[in-house]
Amino acid sequence: MKKILVLLVIAVIFSCSKDEDLTLTKTIDPDGTADVEVQDFMWKAMNFWYFWQANVDDLGDERFVNTKEGRAEYTAFLDSEENPAAFFENKLQYIEDRFSFYNEDYRELTNSLAGISKSNGLEFGLVRFQDSEELFGIVRYIIPNSNAATADILRGDLFTGVDGQTLTLSNYEELLFTGSDSYTLNMADFVTGNIVPNEEEVTLTKAEALAENPVYISKSFEIGGENIGYIMYNQFTNEYDDELYAAIEALKSAGITNLVMDLRYNPGGSVNTTRLLASMIYGTNTSEVFLRKRYNDKLQNQFNDSQLEVYFADKVNGKTINSLGFSKLYVLTSSSSASASELLINSLEPYIDVIQIGDVTRGKNEFSTTLVDDRDNSYLYTPSRVNKINPNNQWAIQPLIGRNENAEGFSDFISGLQPDIFLKEDYGNLGILGEQNEPLLARAIEAITGQTGKRDFTVLNPIEVFISSKVGNPINDKMIDDTVYDLEF
């Protein structure tokens, strides 16, 4: 198992001279007798970093005065919610914030961000029956070397119940996500347009520390005079940057002339990994802007342009990037494609022609970072400083701290990125991932070769995913800011 390194990978250093020191927060502290240590950390970290700090009255810089009376008011405010989770949600989180979250144990959170989680290896989507409270599940893919990989279950299989109970809007969470680590799926068949339960059952058990290599498929094939590379990439996990680099290098060596990036099940992840992948595809000019960061006004006004810009890269973990140098990229998307997946598309748009095929993406344009109770490090989680984290407070928060704009200043895709070629997945015709006749890949091949043939891409049973199995993974719908911050206070 690789050592977990979640941060400290983009060489973008924010530093200020002594006369330009950033103000972390006022020094107001609560009454030492109150049991509000976690809430105090949350408020101070959010007051400084939160993107919507100015929109939350209780996070205002002038909200609490550093006087005896002000400290008493601050203490009472922190103590207004006994549960830190409720305090974060009810007192600190902006009403329009869909994606900030927290965890009682920073180690569990950082493991998950590194692609390590408790899982049985079954990746699925839940779909709601029309005009019904009932749901059915459809298997998207199976993680190799997992419990599900040893079971009799495959992509495209359907299930309508768990442990003998019909899946509904009111019970799916308990049955599949928060209940027992072991459960039995009640399977179903697709018969003449209907989903019909059968007698088959599949029992699965979640295991600790299941690591998923996000480079799920990497291959190439020659069709119609084109050498087409295909990568199914399921998460922007910086722990696997070397594997991503190796996949691109192998495709370059194979002489590919086009690349299809399959991000349909990719919920996001590392900003830096996104930058590295973009550099492998487009180019390694380190003076060209990959993205510009936009923070809350309190932070934004204290940085100059060069401190807010992130450029394309020329190395991956010390290895020189031999870029494909493509002027066009084909990307497969679905409603589950989010954050860093959208960042790749948006940040490459000013430079190359990105042909998006599939469904509208999730619409997640903010980035987050991991904050822990390490005041001397501006509350930023840094692996080398875990011994500096307050031993009495292991909580971590993952708030949205900014938005990434592309080189043209565009970041407004809250409603998702619209595909150039609209094509939903069909649960009656999913196909095998990576095979040339799988519908989304086949449509991309048709666009590349210009050979329309007689293939009918009509979708008879469109998949409208209500929620996916990745909802239990903290990286779901997240864009993780793994910038190095060198902030002097």
C-alpha positions as CSV (number, residue, x, y, z in Angstrom):
1,M,0.0,0.0,0.0
2,K,1.3,3.4,-0.9
3,K,1.9,6.0,1.8
4,I,-1.0,8.4,1.9
5,L,-0.1,11.9,0.6
6,V,-3.2,13.9,-0.1
7,L,-1.8,17.4,-0.2
8,L,1.5,19.3,-1.1
9,V,1.7,18.6,-4.7
10,I,1.2,21.8,-6.7
11,A,4.2,24.1,-6.6
12,V,2.0,27.2,-6.2
13,I,3.3,29.0,-3.1
14,F,1.3,31.8,-1.5
15,S,3.6,33.9,0.7
16,C,3.4,37.4,2.1
17,S,6.0,39.8,3.4
18,K,5.8,40.8,7.0
19,D,3.9,43.9,6.1
20,E,1.5,41.9,4.0
21,D,0.7,39.1,6.5
22,L,-2.8,37.6,6.1
23,T,-5.0,37.8,9.1
24,L,-6.1,34.3,10.1
25,T,-8.8,35.4,12.4
26,K,-9.3,37.5,15.5
27,T,-7.9,36.0,18.7
28,I,-11.2,35.7,20.4
29,D,-11.4,32.5,22.4
30,P,-14.3,30.8,24.2
31,D,-14.6,30.3,27.9
32,G,-12.0,27.6,28.8
33,T,-14.6,25.7,30.9
34,A,-16.9,25.2,28.0
35,D,-16.8,21.9,26.0
36,V,-16.7,23.7,22.6
37,E,-13.2,22.9,21.3
38,V,-14.5,21.4,18.1
39,Q,-17.0,24.2,17.4
40,D,-14.3,26.8,18.0
41,F,-12.0,25.2,15.5
42,M,-14.8,25.0,13.0
43,W,-15.8,28.6,13.3
44,K,-12.3,30.0,13.1
45,A,-11.4,27.8,10.1
46,M,-14.6,28.7,8.3
47,N,-14.3,32.4,9.1
48,F,-10.9,32.5,7.3
49,W,-11.3,29.9,4.4
50,Y,-15.0,29.6,3.5
51,F,-15.9,30.8,0.1
52,W,-19.3,32.1,1.3
53,Q,-17.9,33.6,4.5
54,A,-19.4,37.0,3.7
55,N,-22.8,35.4,3.1
56,V,-23.1,33.8,6.6
57,D,-23.8,36.4,9.2
58,D,-22.5,34.3,12.0
59,L,-19.1,34.0,10.3
60,G,-18.7,37.8,9.9
61,D,-15.4,39.3,11.1
62,E,-17.3,41.7,13.3
63,R,-19.8,39.2,14.6
64,F,-18.0,38.7,18.0
65,V,-16.1,41.4,19.9
66,N,-13.0,40.4,21.8
67,T,-14.3,41.7,25.2
68,K,-15.5,39.9,28.3
69,E,-19.1,40.2,27.1
70,G,-18.1,39.3,23.5
71,R,-16.3,36.1,24.6
72,A,-19.4,35.1,26.6
73,E,-21.5,35.6,23.5
74,Y,-19.1,33.7,21.4
75,T,-19.0,30.8,23.9
76,A,-22.8,30.7,24.0
77,F,-22.9,30.6,20.2
78,L,-20.5,27.7,20.0
79,D,-22.4,25.9,22.7
80,S,-25.8,26.4,20.9
81,E,-25.3,23.0,19.3
82,E,-23.9,20.2,21.3
83,N,-23.2,18.1,18.3
84,P,-20.4,19.6,16.1
85,A,-22.0,18.2,13.0
86,A,-25.2,20.0,13.7
87,F,-23.2,23.2,14.5
88,F,-21.5,23.0,11.2
89,E,-24.7,22.4,9.2
90,N,-27.0,24.7,11.1
91,K,-24.8,27.6,12.0
92,L,-21.9,27.8,9.5
93,Q,-22.9,26.3,6.2
94,Y,-24.4,28.6,3.5
95,I,-27.8,27.6,2.4
96,E,-26.7,27.2,-1.2
97,D,-23.7,25.1,-0.3
98,R,-24.4,21.5,-1.5
99,F,-21.0,20.0,-1.1
100,S,-19.1,21.0,2.1
101,F,-18.8,18.2,4.6
102,Y,-17.0,17.0,7.7
103,N,-15.8,13.8,9.5
104,E,-15.2,13.0,13.1
105,D,-11.8,11.5,12.3
106,Y,-9.5,13.2,9.8
107,R,-7.7,9.9,9.2
108,E,-10.8,8.3,7.8
109,L,-11.5,11.4,5.6
110,T,-7.9,11.6,4.2
111,N,-7.9,7.8,3.5
112,S,-11.1,8.2,1.5
113,L,-9.7,11.1,-0.4
114,A,-6.7,8.9,-1.3
115,G,-9.1,6.3,-2.8
116,I,-9.1,4.0,0.2
117,S,-12.4,3.2,1.7
118,K,-14.6,0.4,3.2
119,S,-16.4,-1.1,0.2
120,N,-17.6,-4.3,-1.3
121,G,-16.5,-3.2,-4.7
122,L,-19.9,-2.9,-6.2
123,E,-20.5,0.4,-8.1
124,F,-24.1,1.0,-8.9
125,G,-26.7,3.7,-9.6
126,L,-30.2,3.8,-8.0
127,V,-33.1,4.8,-10.3
128,R,-36.6,5.7,-9.2
129,F,-39.5,3.9,-10.8
130,Q,-41.8,6.4,-12.6
131,D,-44.5,7.7,-10.3
132,S,-43.4,5.5,-7.4
133,E,-41.5,5.6,-4.2
134,E,-39.7,2.4,-5.1
135,L,-36.2,2.2,-6.6
136,F,-34.1,-0.3,-8.5
137,G,-30.3,-0.6,-8.7
138,I,-28.2,-1.1,-11.8
139,V,-24.6,-2.3,-11.6
140,R,-22.2,0.1,-13.3
141,Y,-18.9,-1.7,-12.8
142,I,-17.1,-3.9,-10.3
143,I,-13.8,-2.9,-8.6
144,P,-11.1,-5.5,-9.2
145,N,-9.8,-7.5,-6.2
146,S,-13.0,-6.7,-4.3
147,N,-15.6,-8.9,-2.7
148,A,-18.0,-8.1,-5.6
149,A,-15.3,-9.3,-8.0
150,T,-15.7,-12.8,-6.5
151,A,-19.5,-12.8,-6.7
152,D,-21.9,-13.7,-9.5
153,I,-22.7,-10.2,-10.5
154,L,-21.8,-8.1,-13.5
155,R,-22.3,-4.7,-15.2
156,G,-25.9,-4.3,-16.2
157,D,-27.4,-6.6,-13.6
158,L,-30.4,-5.2,-11.8
159,F,-31.7,-5.4,-8.3
160,T,-34.9,-4.2,-6.6
161,G,-34.4,-5.3,-3.0
162,V,-32.0,-5.8,-0.2
163,D,-32.3,-8.5,2.4
164,G,-35.8,-9.2,1.2
165,Q,-37.0,-5.6,1.5
166,T,-38.1,-3.7,-1.6
167,L,-35.9,-0.6,-2.1
168,T,-37.7,2.7,-1.5
169,L,-36.8,6.3,-1.0
170,S,-37.2,5.9,2.7
171,N,-35.1,2.8,3.3
172,Y,-32.3,2.7,0.6
173,E,-29.8,4.6,2.8
174,E,-30.1,2.2,5.7
175,L,-30.1,-0.9,3.6
176,L,-27.2,0.0,1.3
177,F,-25.1,2.7,3.0
178,T,-25.4,3.0,6.8
179,G,-26.6,-0.4,7.9
180,S,-24.8,-3.7,8.0
181,D,-21.5,-4.2,6.2
182,S,-23.0,-7.4,4.7
183,Y,-26.2,-7.5,2.7
184,T,-28.0,-9.6,0.1
185,L,-29.2,-8.1,-3.1
186,N,-32.5,-9.4,-4.5
187,M,-31.9,-9.4,-8.2
188,A,-34.2,-8.7,-11.1
189,D,-34.5,-9.1,-14.9
190,F,-35.3,-6.7,-17.7
191,V,-38.3,-8.3,-19.5
192,T,-40.1,-6.7,-22.5
193,G,-39.5,-3.2,-21.1
194,N,-40.2,-4.1,-17.4
195,I,-38.0,-4.8,-14.5
196,V,-39.2,-8.0,-12.9
197,P,-37.8,-9.5,-9.6
198,N,-36.4,-13.0,-9.9
199,E,-35.4,-15.6,-7.4
200,E,-31.6,-14.8,-7.6
201,E,-29.7,-13.4,-4.7
202,V,-26.1,-12.0,-4.3
203,T,-24.5,-11.5,-0.9
204,L,-21.8,-9.0,-0.6
205,T,-19.6,-7.8,2.3
206,K,-17.7,-4.6,2.7
207,A,-14.0,-4.7,3.5
208,E,-11.8,-2.1,5.1
209,A,-9.1,-0.3,3.1
210,L,-10.2,-1.3,-0.4
211,A,-8.0,0.7,-2.7
212,E,-9.4,1.4,-6.2
213,N,-7.0,2.2,-9.1
214,P,-9.0,4.8,-10.9
215,V,-7.4,3.8,-14.3
216,Y,-10.1,1.2,-14.8
217,I,-9.4,0.5,-18.5
218,S,-6.7,1.7,-20.9
219,K,-6.5,0.4,-24.4
220,S,-6.2,1.3,-28.1
221,F,-7.7,0.1,-31.3
222,E,-7.5,0.9,-35.0
223,I,-10.7,1.7,-36.8
224,G,-11.3,3.4,-40.1
225,G,-7.6,4.5,-40.4
226,E,-7.7,6.0,-36.9
227,N,-5.6,4.8,-34.0
228,I,-8.0,5.5,-31.0
229,G,-6.9,5.5,-27.4
230,Y,-9.5,4.9,-24.7
231,I,-9.1,5.4,-20.9
232,M,-11.9,4.8,-18.4
233,Y,-10.9,7.0,-15.5
234,N,-13.1,6.8,-12.4
235,Q,-11.6,9.2,-9.9
236,F,-8.9,12.0,-9.8
237,T,-6.8,10.4,-7.1
238,N,-3.3,11.8,-6.7
239,E,-2.2,8.5,-5.2
240,Y,-2.4,7.0,-8.7
241,D,-0.8,9.8,-10.7
242,D,2.0,7.4,-11.7
243,E,-0.5,4.9,-13.0
244,L,-2.3,7.6,-15.0
245,Y,1.1,8.7,-16.4
246,A,2.0,5.2,-17.4
247,A,-1.4,4.7,-19.2
248,I,-0.9,7.9,-21.3
249,E,2.7,6.9,-22.0
250,A,1.6,3.5,-23.3
251,L,-1.0,5.0,-25.5
252,K,1.5,7.5,-26.9
253,S,3.9,4.6,-27.6
254,A,1.1,2.8,-29.4
255,G,0.8,5.8,-31.8
256,I,-2.7,6.9,-31.0
257,T,-4.1,9.7,-33.1
258,N,-7.2,10.4,-30.9
259,L,-8.1,9.9,-27.3
260,V,-11.5,9.2,-25.6
261,M,-11.5,9.9,-21.9
262,D,-14.4,8.1,-20.2
263,L,-15.4,10.1,-17.2
264,R,-19.0,9.0,-17.0
265,Y,-18.6,7.6,-13.4
266,N,-15.9,10.0,-12.2
267,P,-17.1,12.1,-9.3
268,G,-14.0,14.3,-9.1
269,G,-11.0,14.6,-6.8
270,S,-7.6,16.2,-7.0
271,V,-7.2,19.6,-8.8
272,N,-3.5,18.8,-9.3
273,T,-4.1,15.4,-10.9
274,T,-6.6,17.2,-13.2
275,R,-3.8,19.6,-14.2
276,L,-1.4,16.8,-14.8
277,L,-3.8,14.9,-17.0
278,A,-4.6,18.1,-19.0
279,S,-0.8,18.6,-19.5
280,M,-0.4,15.0,-20.7
281,I,-3.2,15.5,-23.3
282,Y,-2.6,19.1,-24.4
283,G,0.9,20.4,-23.6
284,T,3.5,21.2,-21.0
285,N,4.0,25.0,-21.5
286,T,4.4,26.0,-17.8
287,S,3.6,29.6,-18.6
288,E,0.1,28.9,-19.9
289,V,-2.7,29.2,-17.4
290,F,-4.6,26.0,-16.5
291,L,-6.9,27.7,-14.1
292,R,-7.3,30.8,-11.9
293,K,-8.5,30.5,-8.3
294,R,-11.2,32.7,-6.8
295,Y,-11.5,32.8,-3.0
296,N,-13.7,34.8,-0.7
297,D,-13.1,38.6,-0.9
298,K,-11.1,38.6,2.3
299,L,-8.5,36.3,0.7
300,Q,-8.8,37.3,-2.9
301,N,-7.9,40.9,-2.3
302,Q,-4.6,39.9,-0.6
303,F,-3.2,37.9,-3.5
304,N,-1.8,39.1,-6.8
305,D,-2.6,37.5,-10.1
306,S,0.5,35.3,-10.2
307,Q,-0.4,33.8,-6.8
308,L,-3.9,32.9,-8.0
309,E,-2.8,31.3,-11.3
310,V,-2.0,27.6,-11.8
311,Y,-0.1,26.6,-14.9
312,F,0.2,23.5,-17.0
313,A,2.9,21.0,-15.8
314,D,5.9,19.4,-17.4
315,K,6.5,16.6,-14.8
316,V,4.7,14.0,-12.9
317,N,6.5,13.0,-9.7
318,G,9.8,14.0,-11.3
319,K,9.1,12.2,-14.6
320,T,9.0,14.3,-17.8
321,I,5.6,14.5,-19.4
322,N,5.7,13.5,-23.1
323,S,2.5,15.2,-24.0
324,L,0.2,13.8,-26.6
325,G,-0.1,17.3,-28.0
326,F,-3.7,16.8,-29.2
327,S,-5.8,19.6,-30.5
328,K,-9.0,17.6,-29.9
329,L,-10.3,15.5,-27.0
330,Y,-13.4,13.3,-26.8
331,V,-14.9,13.0,-23.3
332,L,-17.7,10.7,-22.2
333,T,-19.9,12.1,-19.4
334,S,-23.0,11.4,-17.4
335,S,-24.9,13.1,-14.6
336,S,-22.3,11.5,-12.3
337,S,-19.4,13.3,-13.9
338,A,-18.6,16.1,-11.4
339,S,-16.1,18.6,-10.1
340,A,-12.6,17.7,-11.3
341,S,-14.1,15.9,-14.4
342,E,-15.8,19.2,-15.3
343,L,-12.6,21.1,-14.5
344,L,-10.7,19.0,-17.1
345,I,-13.3,19.9,-19.7
346,N,-13.6,23.6,-18.8
347,S,-9.9,24.3,-18.4
348,L,-9.0,22.6,-21.7
349,E,-11.7,24.4,-23.6
350,P,-9.7,27.6,-24.2
351,Y,-6.9,25.6,-25.9
352,I,-8.4,22.6,-27.7
353,D,-11.7,21.3,-29.1
354,V,-13.3,19.2,-26.4
355,I,-16.1,17.0,-27.8
356,Q,-18.4,16.0,-24.9
357,I,-20.5,12.9,-25.5
358,G,-23.2,11.6,-23.1
359,D,-25.3,13.4,-20.6
360,V,-25.2,16.8,-18.8
361,T,-22.6,16.8,-16.0
362,R,-23.3,17.3,-12.3
363,G,-22.6,21.1,-12.1
364,K,-19.9,21.3,-9.4
365,N,-17.6,24.3,-9.9
366,E,-16.2,24.9,-6.4
367,F,-13.1,23.3,-4.8
368,S,-12.5,22.3,-1.2
369,T,-9.6,21.5,1.1
370,T,-9.1,19.5,4.3
371,L,-9.0,21.6,7.4
372,V,-8.0,20.3,10.9
373,D,-7.3,21.7,14.3
374,D,-3.7,22.9,13.6
375,R,-3.9,26.7,14.1
376,D,-0.2,27.3,13.5
377,N,-0.7,25.8,10.0
378,S,-3.7,28.0,9.2
379,Y,-5.9,24.9,9.9
380,L,-4.6,23.2,6.7
381,Y,-4.2,19.4,6.8
382,T,-0.5,18.6,6.1
383,P,0.6,15.0,6.4
384,S,4.0,15.9,7.9
385,R,2.2,17.9,10.6
386,V,-0.2,15.3,12.0
387,N,1.6,15.4,15.3
388,K,0.7,19.1,15.5
389,I,-3.1,18.5,15.3
390,N,-4.9,19.1,18.5
391,P,-4.9,15.7,20.2
392,N,-8.2,16.5,21.8
393,N,-9.9,17.2,18.5
394,Q,-9.7,14.8,15.6
395,W,-12.5,16.3,13.6
396,A,-11.8,17.5,10.0
397,I,-14.0,19.7,7.8
398,Q,-13.9,19.8,4.0
399,P,-15.5,23.2,3.2
400,L,-15.7,24.8,-0.3
401,I,-13.1,27.5,-0.3
402,G,-13.2,28.8,-3.9
403,R,-14.0,28.4,-7.6
404,N,-11.7,27.6,-10.4
405,E,-12.0,29.7,-13.6
406,N,-10.4,28.7,-16.9
407,A,-8.0,30.9,-18.8
408,E,-10.9,32.8,-20.2
409,G,-12.4,33.5,-16.8
410,F,-15.3,31.0,-17.2
411,S,-16.6,29.0,-14.2
412,D,-20.3,29.3,-14.4
413,F,-21.4,25.7,-14.9
414,I,-23.6,25.2,-11.8
415,S,-26.2,23.6,-14.0
416,G,-23.7,21.3,-15.6
417,L,-21.8,21.2,-18.8
418,Q,-23.9,20.4,-21.8
419,P,-22.7,17.7,-24.2
420,D,-22.0,18.3,-27.8
421,I,-23.6,14.9,-28.6
422,F,-26.4,14.0,-26.2
423,L,-26.6,10.3,-25.4
424,K,-27.9,8.8,-22.2
425,E,-27.1,5.3,-21.0
426,D,-29.8,2.8,-21.6
427,Y,-30.3,0.1,-18.9
428,G,-31.7,-2.2,-21.6
429,N,-28.5,-1.8,-23.6
430,L,-25.5,-0.9,-21.4
431,G,-22.9,-2.8,-23.3
432,I,-19.5,-3.9,-22.0
433,L,-17.1,-1.1,-20.9
434,G,-14.2,-0.6,-23.3
435,E,-15.7,-2.7,-26.1
436,Q,-16.1,-0.9,-29.4
437,N,-19.9,-1.5,-29.6
438,E,-20.6,-0.1,-26.1
439,P,-23.0,2.8,-27.0
440,L,-21.2,5.8,-25.7
441,L,-17.8,4.6,-26.9
442,A,-19.3,3.6,-30.3
443,R,-20.8,7.1,-30.7
444,A,-17.3,8.6,-30.0
445,I,-15.7,6.3,-32.6
446,E,-18.4,7.4,-35.1
447,A,-17.6,11.0,-34.4
448,I,-13.8,10.4,-34.8
449,T,-14.0,8.3,-38.0
450,G,-16.9,10.0,-39.6
451,Q,-18.3,6.6,-40.5
452,T,-21.9,6.7,-39.5
453,G,-22.8,3.2,-40.5
454,K,-26.2,1.8,-39.7
455,R,-25.9,1.9,-35.9
456,D,-29.1,3.2,-34.2
457,F,-28.3,5.1,-31.0
458,T,-31.9,5.5,-30.0
459,V,-32.2,5.3,-26.2
460,L,-35.4,3.4,-25.2
461,N,-34.7,3.1,-21.5
462,P,-32.8,6.2,-20.4
463,I,-31.0,5.9,-17.0
464,E,-31.9,8.8,-14.6
465,V,-29.7,8.0,-11.6
466,F,-31.3,9.2,-8.3
467,I,-28.1,8.5,-6.4
468,S,-25.0,6.3,-6.9
469,S,-22.9,4.1,-4.7
470,K,-20.2,6.7,-4.6
471,V,-22.4,8.9,-2.4
472,G,-20.7,7.1,0.6
473,N,-17.3,8.2,-0.6
474,P,-16.1,11.6,0.7
475,I,-14.6,12.4,-2.7
476,N,-18.0,12.2,-4.4
477,D,-18.8,15.4,-6.2
478,K,-15.7,17.0,-4.7
479,M,-12.8,19.0,-6.3
480,I,-10.0,18.8,-3.8
481,D,-7.6,21.8,-3.7
482,D,-4.2,20.2,-3.1
483,T,-2.2,23.4,-3.4
484,V,0.7,24.1,-1.2
485,Y,-0.1,27.2,0.9
486,D,2.9,28.9,2.5
487,L,1.0,31.5,4.6
488,E,3.0,33.6,7.0
489,F,1.1,35.0,10.0
